[in-house]
């Protein structure tokens, strides 16, 4: 792809072929054949808005250019945009020029500050990544700590409270952006390591307006990369036309390694970056296509198993580590999903029992104490009174390793398990364990 501009951008867009040409001679177009060309025009105070449109149309006509042409100018009028689009030239606005300096324009031939140049680079990269490949067709988005501020299955009341707090406006911003994309024909699919009932409860409670526009929900405890791959195959679309949004770097890394899907690591302070990078790259709306996606998702069965993820991690197991007791008490009140026997612990219970705890680190850093087991009994065999793993480490394979260690080390003869509406994943793990 070639970028031609009336300001000097070559040094600021190192990953692109950039031509600086203030008069848009377009001589190079004769040799580009079917290549894509982005014309980036910055209108100065002398040019006015859309000043070059007529001239550019004439020059493109003379060269008989057969490739894909994009015209980018933030000050195009509606008439200018219509004129260009009528002859097959795509028009876009990137939202630049908030940070430019007239002084820079005269002396350096580039009026933009660092933020604008980064935005321009991302915008043009978006053309390469998506527009030339057919647009953005599907967005796969995580639920907990991405679409909503917290883990719904473990802290429902707190998540609901936080979501109504203006402090967490970024989550509303993401939701509104997804609704915007859905209105433009992009299929939104929720991909979560959860029970489908929990996901639907969260959407009904916090995002009913988005739920009406969601194509479907993929909720189980298998690898997200496998599920996304299966959905893409069923949709019969190109992986390059898909975007995956998640707060968990482990999931991001796994999807990036397995698929050619564009991935975005979501953090609340990055939501503006996400919007600016992807707001122009939607598909042409097709109600028929959206309905087809819904039917396809309805036929994809969930996977009733835990992931055997090949994730690199290190861990340490501790016995009766009093320094971990506060964290263990906290986990006993919060963790709902991987909890065999839900009741809040206190120091009296912990002091009278054998307590095994585990911490964990992965490529993203130290995750802290992520699980524990409380054992009561004698030398003839122990009873696992409570077993908990935090969702932050769920799916690594650590839960199996840790539980098997406890069963072997303490000669566990019985496990206390109380089924709840929230701990189906614990039930799945228990089925895989033999005493």
C-alpha positions in Angstrom: 0.0 0.0 0.0 1.2 3.5 -0.9 0.5 6.7 1.1 0.8 10.0 -0.7 0.5 13.3 1.3 0.9 17.0 0.9 2.9 17.1 4.2 6.0 15.2 5.1 5.1 11.8 6.7 7.8 9.5 5.5 9.8 9.6 8.7 6.8 9.2 10.8 5.2 6.2 9.1 8.1 3.8 8.9 6.0 0.7 8.1 4.5 2.3 5.0 5.6 3.4 1.6 5.1 7.2 1.8 5.4 9.7 -1.0 5.6 13.5 -0.3 3.9 15.4 -3.1 2.2 18.8 -2.4 0.7 19.0 -5.9 -0.4 15.3 -6.2 1.2 14.6 -9.5 0.0 11.0 -9.3 2.7 9.8 -11.7 3.4 6.8 -9.6 -0.2 5.6 -10.0 0.5 4.3 -13.5 2.8 1.7 -12.0 0.7 0.7 -9.0 -1.8 -1.4 -11.0 -4.1 -3.1 -8.4 -2.3 -1.8 -5.3 -4.1 0.3 -2.7 -3.3 4.0 -2.4 -4.1 6.2 0.6 -4.2 10.0 -0.2 -3.8 11.9 3.0 -4.5 15.5 2.5 -4.0 18.1 5.2 -5.8 21.3 4.3 -3.9 24.4 5.3 -5.5 27.8 6.1 -4.8 28.7 2.4 -6.3 25.6 0.8 -9.6 25.5 2.6 -11.6 22.3 2.9 -11.8 19.8 0.1 -9.7 22.2 -2.1 -7.9 19.4 -3.9 -10.9 17.1 -4.6 -11.7 18.3 -8.2 -8.0 18.3 -9.1 -7.4 14.8 -7.7 -10.4 13.4 -9.5 -9.1 14.7 -12.8 -5.6 13.3 -12.2 -6.9 9.9 -11.2 -9.1 9.8 -14.3 -6.1 10.6 -16.6 -3.9 7.8 -15.1 -6.8 5.3 -15.4 -5.9 4.0 -12.0 -7.4 0.5 -11.3 -6.5 0.0 -7.7 -8.2 0.8 -4.4 -8.1 4.5 -3.5 -8.7 6.0 -0.1 -9.0 9.8 0.4 -8.4 10.9 4.0 -9.2 14.4 5.1 -10.8 15.5 8.4 -12.5 18.6 6.9 -14.2 17.0 3.9 -17.8 18.3 3.4 -20.7 16.0 2.8 -20.8 17.1 -0.9 -17.1 16.4 -1.2 -17.5 12.9 0.3 -20.4 12.1 -2.0 -18.5 13.3 -5.1 -15.6 11.0 -4.3 -17.6 8.0 -3.4 -19.7 8.3 -6.5 -16.6 7.5 -8.5 -15.5 4.7 -6.3 -13.0 6.6 -4.0 -13.4 5.7 -0.3 -13.4 8.7 2.1 -12.5 8.7 5.7 -11.9 11.1 8.6 -9.4 10.1 11.4 -10.1 12.8 13.9 -6.7 14.4 13.7 -5.7 18.1 13.7 -6.5 18.8 17.4 -2.8 19.0 18.2 -1.1 20.6 15.1 1.0 23.7 15.0 1.0 26.2 12.1 4.6 26.9 12.9 5.6 23.3 12.5 3.8 23.3 9.1 6.0 26.0 7.7 9.3 24.8 9.2 9.1 21.0 9.2 6.4 20.3 6.7 4.5 18.4 9.3 2.0 20.2 11.6 1.2 17.3 13.9 2.3 16.5 17.4 3.2 13.0 18.7 -0.3 11.9 19.6 -1.7 12.8 16.1 1.1 11.0 14.3 0.5 7.9 16.4 -3.2 8.1 15.6 -2.4 8.5 11.9 -0.1 5.5 11.9 -2.8 3.4 13.6 -5.4 4.6 11.2 -3.4 3.7 8.1 -2.4 0.4 9.6 -6.1 -0.3 10.0 -6.6 0.2 6.3 -4.0 -2.5 5.7 -5.3 -4.9 8.4 -9.0 -4.7 7.6 -10.3 -2.5 4.8 -8.2 -4.2 2.1 -9.3 -7.6 3.5 -13.0 -6.9 3.5 -13.7 -5.0 6.7 -14.3 -5.9 10.3 -16.9 -8.6 10.4 -16.9 -10.1 14.0 -15.8 -8.8 17.4 -15.2 -11.4 20.1 -15.3 -9.7 23.5 -14.7 -10.9 27.0 -17.2 -10.3 29.8 -15.5 -10.0 33.2 -13.2 -7.0 33.7 -13.6 -6.1 30.0 -17.3 -5.4 29.3 -18.1 -5.0 33.0 -15.9 -3.8 36.0 -15.3 -7.1 37.9 -16.1 -10.8 38.0 -19.9 -11.1 37.9 -20.0 -14.7 39.3 -17.9 -13.8 42.3 -18.9 -10.2 43.2 -22.2 -9.6 41.6 -23.4 -6.8 43.9 -20.1 -4.9 43.8 -20.0 -5.1 40.0 -23.6 -3.8 39.7 -22.7 -1.0 42.1 -19.5 -0.1 40.3 -21.2 -0.1 36.9 -23.6 2.6 38.0 -20.7 4.7 39.3 -19.5 7.4 36.9 -15.9 6.5 37.9 -16.3 3.4 35.6 -17.5 5.3 32.6 -14.9 3.5 30.3 -17.0 0.3 30.5 -20.0 2.2 29.3 -17.9 3.7 26.5 -16.8 0.2 25.3 -20.4 -1.0 25.4 -21.6 2.0 23.3 -18.8 1.4 20.8 -19.9 -2.2 20.4 -23.4 -1.0 19.8 -22.1 1.4 17.2 -20.3 -1.4 15.5 -23.3 -3.7 15.6 -25.4 -1.0 14.0 -22.8 -0.9 11.2 -23.2 -4.6 10.5 -20.4 -6.1 12.7 -21.4 -9.3 14.6 -20.7 -9.0 18.4 -20.0 -12.3 20.1 -19.4 -12.6 23.9 -16.7 -15.1 24.7 -16.3 -15.9 28.4 -15.0 -18.5 30.7 -18.3 -18.8 32.6 -21.6 -20.5 32.7 -24.0 -19.2 30.0 -26.5 -18.4 32.7 -24.0 -16.1 34.4 -23.2 -14.3 31.2 -26.8 -13.8 30.3 -27.6 -12.6 33.8 -24.8 -10.0 33.6 -26.0 -8.8 30.2 -29.6 -8.6 31.3 -28.7 -6.7 34.5 -26.1 -4.3 33.1 -26.2 -4.2 29.3 -29.7 -5.1 28.1 -29.3 -2.6 25.2 -26.1 -4.4 24.0 -27.6 -7.9 24.6 -30.4 -7.1 22.1 -27.6 -6.6 19.5 -25.3 -9.5 20.4 -25.2 -12.3 17.9 -24.6 -14.9 20.5 -22.7 -16.0 23.6 -19.9 -18.6 23.8 -19.6 -19.5 27.5 -17.8 -22.5 28.9 -14.3 -23.2 30.4 -12.4 -24.4 27.3 -9.7 -22.4 25.6 -11.1 -19.3 24.0 -8.7 -19.7 21.0 -10.4 -23.1 20.2 -13.9 -21.7 20.5 -13.1 -18.6 18.4 -11.5 -20.8 15.7 -14.6 -23.0 15.6 -16.9 -20.0 15.3 -14.9 -18.4 12.6 -14.9 -21.7 10.6 -18.7 -22.0 11.0 -19.2 -18.4 10.0 -17.0 -19.1 6.9 -15.0 -15.8 7.2 -11.4 -14.8 7.2 -9.6 -14.6 10.6 -8.1 -11.3 9.5 -11.7 -9.8 9.6 -12.0 -10.5 13.3 -11.1 -8.6 16.5 -10.7 -10.2 20.0 -10.9 -7.9 23.0 -9.9 -9.2 26.5 -8.3 -8.0 29.7 -6.3 -11.2 30.3 -2.9 -11.2 28.6 -2.8 -15.0 28.8 -5.9 -15.2 26.7 -4.6 -12.6 24.3 -1.3 -14.4 23.9 -3.0 -17.7 23.3 -5.4 -16.3 20.7 -2.5 -14.4 19.0 -0.4 -17.5 18.9 -3.1 -19.8 17.5 -5.0 -17.4 15.1 -4.5 -14.5 12.7 -7.2 -12.5 14.6 -6.5 -8.9 15.6 -6.2 -8.8 19.4 -6.6 -5.8 21.7 -5.6 -5.9 25.3 -8.3 -4.1 27.1 -7.6 -1.8 30.0 -10.0 1.0 31.0 -7.5 3.7 30.1 -7.0 2.2 26.6 -10.7 2.4 25.5 -10.1 5.6 23.6 -7.2 3.9 21.7 -9.5 1.0 20.8 -12.2 3.3 19.5 -9.9 5.5 17.5 -8.2 2.5 15.9 -11.3 0.6 14.9 -14.2 3.1 14.4 -13.9 3.3 10.6 -13.5 -0.3 9.7 -17.0 -1.8 10.0 -18.7 -4.1 7.5 -21.6 -3.2 5.3 -24.8 -3.9 7.2 -26.6 -7.0 6.3 -29.5 -8.3 8.3 -29.4 -11.6 6.4 -25.8 -12.1 7.4 -26.4 -11.3 11.1 -29.4 -13.7 11.3 -27.2 -16.4 9.7 -24.5 -15.8 12.4 -27.2 -16.2 15.1 -28.4 -19.5 13.7 -24.8 -20.8 13.4 -24.0 -19.9 17.0 -27.2 -21.6 18.2 -25.9 -24.9 16.7 -22.5 -24.8 18.4 -22.5 -26.9 21.5 -20.6 -25.8 24.6 -17.6 -27.8 25.9 -18.3 -29.2 29.3 -14.7 -29.5 30.3 -11.9 -27.3 31.7 -9.1 -26.2 29.5 -5.8 -28.1 29.5 -4.1 -24.9 28.5 -0.4 -25.0 27.6 0.4 -21.9 29.6 3.8 -21.3 31.1 3.6 -20.6 34.8 5.5 -21.2 38.0 4.0 -21.8 41.4 4.9 -22.4 45.1 2.9 -24.4 47.6 2.8 -23.4 51.3 1.6 -25.2 54.4 0.0 -23.3 57.3 1.4 -20.0 56.0 -0.1 -17.5 58.5 0.8 -14.6 56.2 -1.6 -15.9 53.7 -4.6 -16.2 56.0 -6.1 -12.7 55.2 -6.0 -13.5 51.5 -7.5 -16.9 52.1 -10.4 -15.4 54.2 -11.0 -13.0 51.4 -11.1 -15.7 48.7 -13.5 -17.7 50.9 -16.0 -14.9 50.7 -15.5 -13.9 47.1 -14.8 -16.9 44.9 -17.9 -18.6 43.7 -16.8 -20.5 40.6 -14.0 -22.8 41.7 -15.3 -23.3 45.3 -16.1 -26.8 46.5 -17.9 -25.7 49.7 -18.9 -22.1 49.9 -18.8 -20.5 53.4 -16.7 -17.7 54.8 -13.6 -18.8 56.8 -12.1 -17.2 59.8 -8.8 -17.5 61.7 -10.3 -20.0 64.3 -11.1 -22.5 61.5 -7.8 -22.0 59.8 -5.8 -22.4 63.1 -7.6 -25.7 63.8 -7.0 -27.1 60.3 -4.2 -27.9 57.9 -4.1 -25.1 55.4 -2.3 -25.5 52.0 -2.0 -22.4 49.8 -0.5 -21.8 46.4 0.8 -18.7 44.6 1.5 -18.3 40.9 3.5 -16.3 38.4 3.2 -16.2 34.6 4.7 -14.2 31.8 2.6 -11.2 32.9 4.0 -11.1 36.4 3.2 -12.3 39.9 -0.5 -13.2 40.5 -0.3 -13.6 44.3 -2.0 -16.3 46.3 -4.5 -17.8 44.0 -5.8 -20.9 45.8 -6.0 -22.8 49.0 -7.2 -26.1 50.6 -8.5 -26.6 54.1 -8.0 -30.1 55.5 -9.4 -31.7 58.6 -8.9 -35.3 59.8 -6.3 -37.6 61.2 -3.5 -39.9 60.0 -6.0 -42.4 58.6 -7.1 -39.9 56.0 -8.1 -36.3 55.6 -11.3 -34.6 54.7 -11.0 -31.7 52.2 -13.3 -29.2 53.9 -12.9 -26.4 51.4 -11.0 -26.0 48.1 -10.8 -22.7 46.2 -9.0 -21.3 43.2 -9.2 -17.7 42.1 -10.5 -17.0 38.6 -7.3 -15.1 37.8 -5.5 -18.5 37.6 -8.4 -20.6 36.2 -7.6 -22.5 33.1 -3.8 -22.7 33.5 -4.0 -26.3 34.6 -2.8 -25.3 38.1 -6.2 -26.2 39.6 -5.7 -29.9 38.7 -2.0 -29.9 39.8 -2.8 -28.3 43.2 -5.9 -30.5 43.9 -4.0 -33.7 43.1 -1.1 -32.5 45.3 -3.5 -32.0 48.3 -5.2 -35.4 47.7 -1.9 -37.3 47.6 -0.1 -35.4 50.3 -2.9 -35.5 52.8 -4.3 -38.9 51.9 -7.7 -37.3 51.2 -10.6 -39.8 51.7 -13.5 -37.4 51.3 -14.2 -34.1 49.7 -16.9 -31.7 50.9 -18.8 -30.4 47.8 -21.9 -28.3 47.9 -23.3 -27.5 44.5 -24.5 -23.9 43.9 -25.8 -21.8 41.0 -22.3 -20.4 40.5 -19.8 -23.3 41.0 -20.5 -25.6 38.0 -16.8 -25.2 37.0 -15.8 -26.8 40.3 -18.2 -29.6 39.6 -16.5 -30.2 36.3 -13.1 -30.4 37.9 -14.3 -32.7 40.6 -15.6 -35.2 38.0 -12.0 -35.4 36.6 -10.5 -36.3 40.1 -10.3 -39.8 41.5 -9.8 -40.5 45.2 
